[in-house]
Amino acid sequence: MEPTSVAPTSAGPTSSEPTSTATTTSTSDTTSTSDTEPPGHWPEDPNSCDPRHPDDPACGELYCVAVDTCNWCTAFAGDTTCSDVDTATPVCDPESGKCVECTAEEASACAGETPVCDSESGTCVGCSEHAQCPNTACDIETGACFPDEPGAIVFVENKPGGCGVAPAGTEEDPFCSLAEAAEVLQESQPTTIKVKPGIPQMTPLALPIGDFVVAVRAAGEQVPELEGSANAAPMIDVNSENRVYLWRLKFHRSGADSLIRCAPQLQGLPGTLHVHDVRLFGDGSAAMGLQSDDCAVRVARSRVWLCSGGGIKATSGSLRIESSSFVDNGAPTATFGALSLASLQEVVIRYSSFVDHAPTITSSTLHCGGPPPPGGVQLRNSVVLNLDPLESPDCLGWLEATTSVIVEASSGNELAIHKEAALDPLEDGVYPSKVAGDLAGLAMWGEGDPRLDVDLTPIPVEAPSYAGCDQPQG
């Protein structure tokens, strides 16, 4: 007898398929009780549905929930669970009625290099945002969360009264500086450094050569400020084979040539630097915002402004910029304004804004050197509103712009007119897009584009959006 297919219950999903209640009787009078009988069927009738095996193939995509009855996992009775179907899919999804790896409400099966539940597919996936690892950070390169265990998390706070003797680096007894935290780092042991708000002046973090995987992040909701005008080195210095993540921090001024730097000491052993939700505020100091030499650098949802030495200087390696704002970097005596690029393997810029950069020795926006990246400088869904000349002569043919706005203004008055039509006044290193202004509807999200703007506002994925780093609300 064929099993009855039951429509989803009110507790489960709905279906447009009609309920099948017809049954047929097998014409075979052959019965068997041997061990070779196909699993999941009553030995007396090989065509019936056996609830002792909820994954009975007789039910197709449904499950055997009672004798001759197929239904969704929401109809399991007694002690039967999705684990009885397959230990790899132990959770019943009430929306689809299917057994899955996880749901938003039940993600306990997700761990290791797949710690996050993708609720759309019901599968465990790697993390891609630090917020998905609430107490530590996401190692985006592997998809695993940084370990949340004693010894793998240290705290730093530059207290007004100073630290005690030999601080432990705990939340109750934090280190006084990033330099002290560096002394407890060990190779091949990912460590989260949580910075508590305190005195902004901070001794910098200079990492040694080696497999050091480090996340430096805010300890709480408040974004701590790290002031480096008294330092002779950048606040963060990434070395060969290091993998470093910066999240929700503000770097303010520097006595060195840059606020943060990735400059491996051993040729052929690059470093990796991810900068998320970070403010690089030069405040008119002569330093660059970020300097990279033979590193893979990703800058997301960050702000780089008033860095008189220039915004980002990148040589060799790769550079990806997403949902970020660059404002008024460079100076008349500087070698570049927003970006200086030389001999990189990849440069990708998406949903970002470059505004108010005045001409430097070479250009206001883009300075180039060495061979161009194989794919050019890919500028997508972005905004450039700067003074002429935008590019140095060596940049000719480098820029590959799509669904972007590029204005090369001949005067300050002309630039002001374009800004007035497209942008609201500057706020914390960002020119917000004017609602219904000149940037509205000029961008279109595509595969690989960021999902969030500089303020964590979702970017429309199925409709035209605003070019640049900001999607206005209203």
Steps between C-alpha positions, in 0.01 A plus 500: 500500500638843407532751783259787541643845435363750750491874437705717735339569837428851624823479699699436185525640151213530260493335161307551181522130426171310548479252785533146373281255691471226242659167580577200287550143597807317387426210267802321634428237762867448565603562860835475663648539844860462392775744590535584132163678489547865391540721811218736586210269406284260688630150421140392423450768237802649321290789364380646830644784712674404825512774771790318663696642205379859454724538194309221322560558127134413435418852627724679251581846637267453798553285809323192630323624814256208545412174330419576137514877574749749357527856628740779587739484794258719698270197522749266671337327796637364823876506537572518127716794395695610196806332652326168430492597134865607476732614777642754252161678483371490859272807494142526372439822309136597562490719188611240246399190695838349419777367720800735477835562662379808686251784527534854630350384828698177520860529384671278756620265225708781348859515623863488388551649155122519443376681813214694338156382391387611156129510570410505128667168429485354850870418483800590715744733326817690583479841661560809289431776754646555846151556640429131431754418774365726777772456765802474271538556124473319170807356332363586158776309321389168655136571590557401864435721802800587711509272806288613793696350785742606776831618365364566151351839596698785657392850599674835462411829669725801539374607842533858627678376814716251318506123538602297798812287518499217242139530380334172406334622180156400624188715486544584870878552473572608140832577338585868465599489135488301180875448536445310826232287337742409219732332752248224578417413138605156378542368149216292353272595791237753387455771763245777545620829650203694638564872547307679775444877484770680695769762442529527118881515499615140447831319448472322163470134403799380296470134409802276442553279197297180519159336494334747734123524456365797694174691523503845659147619574292721724422335834143636507256721314713815531765544229835555677736767370869421457714814472850463362648846459773421756595171332789456257327197344149431368242391757466162325797347317433173313796278409581195285252212530277698739123500460343798677143619536403849623140564600314801640799717594597863441863579421577869558817664368846344487859607556605245238446508124166317530230422756510127425738301282543156346865467397644146517870486580562179302454519124259239366326450835211750484266607775121527502302791644122535530367841609129500591296792638815697579563875504839625380498867598819684413375825649739683272810307610758424230438124517326282245191312611625154401822382339529153346795329334449144370186434703145389434293788637124527529333819623127480570254756640784724610579873489831656402510876528729797554815289461740761356744233384227339287226241549639155413835417341514142372795335323485139378247260652131583461251761616122471539291795619129463580240744637770742614544877505810699404483875569757780465818294514833624372648851491660725236842362591391134525570248225137388479149567625260208542691197366852416388521167316805320363555149362191344660346173388144618570321825582124481551295794630124463558236729643757754625536878495797726427410863566671836555854402406706794379789463253831381643838483326350249255120477530200535728372142496717235339879473475643204308835331459642180355288267286119524536299225671404224251133602522563871534371708790143372522273780622138392540191670643726773638537879506798723420445875550841667501703773337691473175725310440340183639782272383873518457628453142610142574136402571389537141285200411503350851148595611217259412189678627144359491176646640705771672505879513827675417529879511829675425422855607704788357437727800386497857174666400424229244579231758272668754210498251536124441526433874190705572301300245617160621602516865401622843756669732797303632434285808776303674707454187206427267307714254152337520312462174224757455157336490381505138821683409727449201626162625158338530439195281839509330641182655384141463606225737678202347653174616799570722383849600466582872162455668540790746597865460745693716236540775387134486188590301400218261573568134208411268585187304206488260449867423717797402687656793709806580852513363762547770547386856167617644142380446279769655198403706189698429 
